Amino acid sequence: MSIVHLHLVSDSTGETVHSLGRACAVQFESVDIQEHLWPLTRSNEQIEAVLQGVKKNPGLVLYSLVEEDVRRTLDDGCREQGVPTVSVLDPIFAAFANHLGLHKRGLPGRQHVLDEEYFQRIDAMQFALAHDDGQGVYDIDEADVILTGVSRTSKSPTCIYLANRGVKAANVPFVPGIALPDELLALNGENSPMIVGLTKDPAQLVQIRRNRLRMIEEHADTDYVDIETVREEVSSARRFFNERNWPIIDVSRRSIEETAAAILQMMEQRQSAVD
């Protein structure tokens, strides 16, 4: 397997360029991608340090820089080394400018300014933590979306991901033989939170649950990891969700990000139907 060095240069935290670089890198299974992250790079002096790093480990350079002079220094330095550079946001900036008929403002890290959206995400994160695993049901009606499902269907991490997008998400476990909270069952109507049922392939669930028990050094076989019991558990949950007309997402072959994207799409469609 060949090694490819990938330099990720940003004038902010580097989250954007890192996500884009990772999304592209995973498509190439035959290479070992070695990432070099250069965040908060905003001066020509810092660019010189980057160029020294590129010289030491030549490879593709992806950058999200808005200051023209800094961009030029990086482009020129990499060109002298024969190293390709890609400004990952230029096509998006161009599309916005053409569509809006406006010019972009070259302010590094502008997306991280403490604006209303930032505080909305913080509020959503606090809500998700306070309403994790069936907690805080007394005000669960304040949620934007509520996830329910049997154990180990990724309810909690999906809620955290949604919270990072500013969505107030709560989750309530579906436990066979134990009724869901009345506060949840009472929610109905277009102004109530959207409730989504998560499900998963029983065989995958058993494997994940066994791994979980192993982590806490619990080795006894119980109904929690019995395949037939888990199949009935999943079937029971599906029947219940269908009876209440809650949308269902099978997370068996979905990442957390893909599940969250599907939920966001459902929420948008629901809002469009109301409007």
N, C-alpha and C positions, 0 to 999 in steps of 0.2 A: 504494500500500500504506500503510495507516494504522499509526501507531506507538502501541503500548500499553506503558506503564511498569508493571513488576511488581516490587514491593518484597518481598524475602524476609528476614524477621526471625527470628533464632534466638538462644537463650541459650547455644548450643554452637557447633560448627564451621559449622553451616548446611548440612551435607551432606543431611540428611533433607528439609528444606523446599526446597532447591535441586533435588533429584531429583524431588520431587513436582511442583514448579512446571514443570520442564522436560518431564516426562511429559505434563502437561496442555497446555502451550504448543504442542508440536509438532502437536497436533490442529487448530490454527487456522493454515492456510497463508496466509490473506489478510492477516495482520497481522505487523508487525515487533515482536517482543517485546524490549523493552529491560529487562534485569534489573539490579536494584540490591540487592546482598547486604549485609545488616547482621548479621554474626556476633557472638557473645559479648556480646549485648545483655542485661544483667542488672540494670540500675538505671533508675530514672525519669529520671536525668540523661541516660543514653544514649538512652532513648526520645525525649527532647526533640530530640536530634540526628536521630533517625529521622523524627520529625514534620516537622522543617525540610526534610529531603530529600523527603518526600512532598509537602509544600507546593510545593516547587520543581518536582517532576515528579509531578503527581497520577496515581494509578493504583491498581490492585488491590494489597492488602497481604495476603500469606500469612505466617503466623507459627507458630513452634513455641516457645512460652514456657510454663513451668510455674509461675512465681511469679505469684500472683493479683494482687498490687498492680501489678506491671509490666504484666501483660496488660490490667488495667483502664485504666491510663494510656494505653496504645496505642489501645485500643478507643475511649475517650472522645475522645482527640485526633483520631483519624481520623473519628469521627462528626461532630465540629465542622467538619471540612473537607469533609464529604459524600463521604468515600472509604470503600469497603467493605473489611472485614477478614474473614479466614477463619483460624480456628485449625485447622490441618490435622490435628492429632493428637487432637482432642477426640472424634471418633466412635470412634477406636480405643481411647482410654482408657476411654470409656464401655462399650464392648463387653467389654473386659477386666474392668472393675469388676463389671459385671453377671454375667459368667460365673464369676468367682472369688469374688464376694461380698466384695471387699476394696476399699480406697481406695488410689489411687496416691500415691507419695511424690514431693513436689514438689522434686526435686533437679536443678538444671540440669546438663546434660552428663553425666548418670549413665551413659549408654551408652558413654562413653569412659573410664570408670574402668579402671585397669590391673588387670583381673581375669584369670582363667584363660583366658577366651575371647580376650582381647587377645593374650596370649602365644602362644596356639595359632595365631592368624593370622600373627604374626611368624615363627613356626617354619615355617608352611606357605609363606610367601613366600620364606624362605631355601631351602627344599626345591625350590620351583619354579625358582628361579634356578640352583641347583646341578645340576638335572636337565633343563635346557633343551636342546633340539635334540640329544638322544641322549647328553648328558653324564651321568656318574655312574651308569652302569648297574649297577655292582657292588652297590648297595643299592636298586635300583629297586623291589624287592619291598616296601619300606616305604611306597610310595605308596598313596594311597586310590584314585586313578584315573590311568591312563596314556593319553595321546592319541597316535595315530599317523595319518599321512596324507601325501600328496604335498606338495611345497613350496608355500607360500602358501595353506594352508587354515586359517590363523588359530590354529594350535596354541599358539604361545607366549602371545599375549594372552589366550587363553581360560584357559590355566593360571594366569596372573597374576590374572585375575578370580576364578577358583575359590579361589586362595590367599587372597584378600581375604575369602573366606567361611570360611576355616579349613580348606580342603580341600587335602591334599597331592597336588599334580598334577605329573606328569612328562610330557614329550613326546619322541617318537622319530620322526624322519623316515622315510617310506617312499620309498626310492630304487630305481627299477627296476634289476634286475641286481645289487643289493647286498643280501645277506641281513640281516634284522633281527637284533639281538643275541640270542645264546642265552639271556641272562638274561631277556629279554622273552618269548621263545617258550616258556621253561620254566614260565612262570606259568600255573597252572591250579588250579581248585578254588574253593570258595566263600569261602575265607579269603584268596585272592590278590587283588591290586588288580583293579579293573574296567578292562578295556581297551576303548577306544572308537575306531573308525576315523572320521576326518573326510574328507569328499569335497566336491567343488565342480564346478560346471558348467565344462567345458573352455574354452569361449570366455571366460568370466570369468577363469579362471586365466591364460590367455594375456595378457589385458589387464593384469591385476595384475602379472604377471611382467615385461611390457614396461615398465610404469611403474617397477618396481623397478630394472631394468637402466638405464633412463634416469637415475634418481637417482644411480647410481654411475658414470654416464657410460660405459656399455658399450653400444655400438650395433650390434655384430655379431649377425646372426640365427643362432641355434643351435637344437638340438632342444628346448632349454628353453622356447622360445616358438613352436615349430612345432605348429600345431593338431592335425595327425594324430598326431604323437608324444605330445602331451599327452592326447589322447583315449585312446590305448592305455595311457598311464601311469595314468589314472584308472580305466579298466576293469580293469587288472591289480591295482590296489590293492583295488578292490571285490571281485574274485574271491578275493583272498587273505583279506580280512576275512571274507567269507562262509564260506570253507572252515574257518576257525577259530571260526566262530559268534560273532564279535565284533559288537556292535551298531554300526550305521553312522548317522552324522548328516550329511545334506547341508546344508552351511552356505551354499549359494549365495544364499539369500534370508533368512538369519538374521543378526542382529547378534551381537556377542560375548556380550552379556547373554542373548540368547535361546538361543544354543548352550549356555552355562553352565547356564541354567535347565533345559534338556532333560537335560543330564548329571546334574544334581542329582536330578532326578526319577527317572532310571534308577537312580541309586545308592540312592535311597530304596526303590524297588520291589525292587531286588535284596536289600536288607537285610530288607525285609518278608517276602520269600520264604524267607530263611534262618531268620528268627524263627518 
